[in-house]
Every structure is written in structure tokens, then in C-alpha cells.
Amino acid sequence: MKSLSGILFLFFTMIILNCQPQKTSSDKTKIVYQSDNLIITQLSKNIYQHISFLNTESFGKVSCNGMIVEDGNEAVILDTPTNDESSEELISWIKNNLHSKVNAVVATHFHDDCVGGLKEFDKNNIPSYANNTTIELAKKNNANVPGHGFNDAITLNAGKQEIVIKYFGEGHTKDNVVAYVPEQEAMFGGCLIKEKDATKGYLGDANVHAWSETVEKVKKAYPDVKIVIPGHGDTGGQELLDYTIQLFKEN
């Protein structure tokens, strides 16, 4: 009887384990820092996502994403948090927890969810970069202005990790760029890329006619991408590129 009970126990244990939901890539992410102003999640060994918040008239309180690439005690940040307070938290966390120097911050377009916390980076003598069109639009719209410009593309480094920042065309704005980390197969799409099931969002500075074509160019350039961080909402993979292409596709 004891052996039968043992067999039955083992049998039902296996059934229960098999009924457990399988872990997906999203289950592998973990929150490594959280406050009222800022959340930081780790997506892979060298890739982190920072999330800050922006109060808007049309959409209420909106979560805004950015990327941190860290390697060899160096880091590069894509998009500032939305304000100086959140940026101060982010810089301090990288310094005290990753023990890394921030080599650069890159704004992927001129809106406040990309440059809102730029003054804190300036205060810490961290170089800031953006597309030259972003710099022009930031000046025109009285936004914070990045210090260094580039035309079509620039490559920055965090340790041995290369971060390629490139302009593919208009979409959310006329200046939006995408960042890609080849060794990690990770992309920060910024507001050019939508989370799954998102609406079209704010279109005040958008080119909706070019948007799908621009994202198709991104997809063609980076066919091996595994991690995609959109400007707002949940991180995913290539399905976010496909969703964005379909969302703005003109019949």
C-alpha cells in the first residue's frame, strides 16, 4: 500500500507540475529598483529598461520607457526619464548599484518623454546626443536641447557593447531614431514602436503615411532582434514591429 501511495503521489505531482503555465521571456524580467518616480527592470545581463511617468492632458498619467545598456562598468542611456528628479534617481542607481560610469545619454526624439530630464545629465557632465533634426526641433519647441548632434547614425559604446543609433525615416515624429545593440539582439524603438494592442496615440507631430514603411525598414535592418522596448508599455519581440506596421498600414 505504501508503494502504491507513493506512486499515486508522484503521479498527481507530475500532473500538477505539467499544468503550471510555462515561463515566457517576459517572466524572466525582474524589477531591480522601484520608487514613486522610477522603475528599473532587468531584461538581460546587459540590458535594462527604465520607466518614468508623464502627466498629459489627453492621456492622463503615462508610463514612458527608456533603455540602459551596461557593460564593463560603463553605461549608455536611451532617453532621459521625464523629469530631473527621476533622472537623478536613475544616474544614482547606475553609479551605486551597477558601479558604472554613464558615458552618454541619447534622445530618440524631441518630446519631453525623451529630453524631460536632460538638465540633470548636464549637471552631472554626462554628454548628450541626438539627431540634428531633434536638436532643431527641441530648440524650436523650447524643449531641453541635447549637446551633440549627428546626421543619420552614430555608434556609442558601453564596455564591449556597441549601441547603434540610426534614423530610418519619419513616423511618430520626423526625427525619431532607433537604437540597436547587436550582441544582445536588443532594440529600443522609442515612440516609433508601439506595444502590442496599443492605439495610435498622440499624432500631433506624426507622419502616419510614412510610419509603416519606416518600421518595415527597421525590421529588415535587424531581422535577429529578440528584445524590443517600445516608447510606452510592455516590452516584447519582433511582434511589436509587426503590430506597428499593421497599425499604420494604409489600404
N, C-alpha and C positions, 0 to 999 in steps of 0.2 A: 504493500500500500504506500509505504514511504517513497519508493521509487516511482510509483505512478503519480503521486502528488507532486514529486519533483519534476517529472516530465510535463505534467499539466501546467505547473507554474512557469516553466521555461517556455512552453507553447504560447501561453497568454502574454507573457512578457514580450516575446518576439512580435506578436500581433500588435501590441500597443506601440512598440518602437517603430514598426513599419507604418503605423497610422500617423506618426508625427510628421508635420509638414517639413519638407526638405528645405535646407537653408539656401537662400539665393545670395547673389552678390551684395544686395542691399543689406542683408543680415550681417555681413562682415564689417560694415561701417560701425564706428563707435564714437560716442561723444567724449572728447578729451577735455573740453572746457565749456562751461555754461554760466552765463550771468544774465541779468535783465537786458543787457545791450548786445551781447555777442555769444554766439555758439560756434565751437570749432569741432569738426568731426574728422576722423582719420579714415581715408578711403583706401590707402595702400601704404607701403613702407615710406614712400617719399611724397605722397600727395595728401593734402588736407583741404577741406572746404571750410571757409569762414562764412557765417551767416549773421547779418545785422539787419536792422529794421528801419523802415522809412514810412512816415505818416503822409499819405497822399489824399487829395480831395476826392478823386474819382474812385480809388480802390481801397481806401482805408489804410490800415497798418499792413505794410507789405514786407515780407522777408526777402532779403537781397543777398545773393551768393557771390563769393569770390573764391579764388584758389590760392593755396600756398604750396610751393614746390621747395622741398628741403633736402639737402644732401651735404655731407662733409662740413657741418657747422656753418652752412650758408643757406640763405633762403631768398626766393623771389616771390612777390605777391602780385596776383592779378586782381585788380580793382581794390580800391580802398573800402573799408566799411563806410557806412552812410554819414558818419559824423566823427568829430575829433575824439570824443570820449571813447567810442568803440575802437577807433584806430589806436589809441593809446593802450587799450587793453590787449589788442592783437600784437602790437610791437613788443609789449612787456612779456606776453606769454611766449612768444618765439624766443626772446632773449633768455628768459628764466627757465623755460621747460625744454625747449629744443637746443638751448645753448648755442644759438645760431645768430649770425650777423645777417641783417636784411640787406642784400645787395641792391635791390631795386623794387619799385612798385610800378605797375603798368596799368594805365586806364584804358579799358577797351572801348569806351565812347565817352561823350562829354556830359552825360546826365549825372545827377547827384548820387545815384547808386554806384557810380564808378569813381567819382572825384570828391565826394562829400567830406571825406576825412583826410584830404590831402595835406592840409596845413600841419597836421601832427607829424606826417612823414617829413615835411620840410623842416620842422622843429628838430627832428632827430637826424637831420642831414642825410636822409635817405634819398638817393636820386630817383626821380620820377620820369616816366617815359609815356609817350602816346603818339599815335598817328598825327602827322602835321595838320590834317583836317580837324582832328579832335581838338588840337590846341587853338586853331582858328575859331571853332565853334564855341569852345569854352570861353574865350575872350569876348566873343560876340554876345554870349548869353550871361555874362557876369558870373561865370562859374569858376571854381578853383582851376588854375592852369598848370598842367604838368611842365616840368622844366626842360625836357629833352624831346625832340621830335624825330620821326622817321617817316619815310615815304610809303613804301609798300610792305616792307618786312624788316624785322630785327631779330637777332638771336641773342639771348641772355643766358647766363649760367648760374646754377646753384650747385656748387661742388662739381660732380661729374655729370649732372643732369642738364641737358640743353633744353631751353624753352624757346620755341619758335613762335613769334607773334607775327601774324600775317593778315593783310587786308584782301578779302575775296570779292567785295562788292557791297552794294547798298542792301539794307534790309530794315532792321529796327530803326537805324539811323543811317545817314550817308557815310559815317566814319567808322562804323563798328568793325572791330578786328577779332580774330580768334587766336587763342594760344594753344599750342600742342607740345606735349612732352614725349618724344619718340620712344625713349627707353621704357617709359611707364604706360605707353599707349593710352595716355590720358589727355583730355581736351577741356579747356574752359571756353565754352561757346558764348558766354555772356548773354546779353539780351537778344542776340541774333537767334539763339536756340531756345525753343520752348520745352517746358516739362510736358510729360505725357498728359493728354486731355486738357491742356491749358486753352484758354481763349486767346484771341489775337492781342489782347492787352492794349496798352497805350500806343496810338498810331500817329500822334501829333507831329513826329519828325520822321515817320517811316516812308519807305518806298515799297509798298505792298506788291507792286508789279514785278520788282526785281528780287524779292525776298527768296522765293523758292529756288530760282536759278542760282543765287548766291550760295545757298546751303547745299545745293547739288554739287557745286564746285568744291566746297569743304569736304563733303562725303567722298568725292573722287580723289581728293588730295590725301585723305587719311583713312584708307579702307580698313586698317587694322585697329582702329580706335576701340577701346573696351570701356573706358570711363568717360562719360560726358557730363560736365556740370553746366546746367543752364543758368541764365541770369537770375531766375526765380524758381523756387520749387525743388522737387526731388531730382536727385542725380540718377542717371541711367546709363544706357549704352547707345549703340547706333540707332536704336528705335526712336530716340529723340530727334535725330536728324531726319529720319523718315517721316515722323509725325509733323515736324515743322514744314517740310517740303509739301506735304499734302494739305496742311492747314492754309497755306498761302498760294496753292496751285490754282492757276486761272484756267477755267474750262474753255 
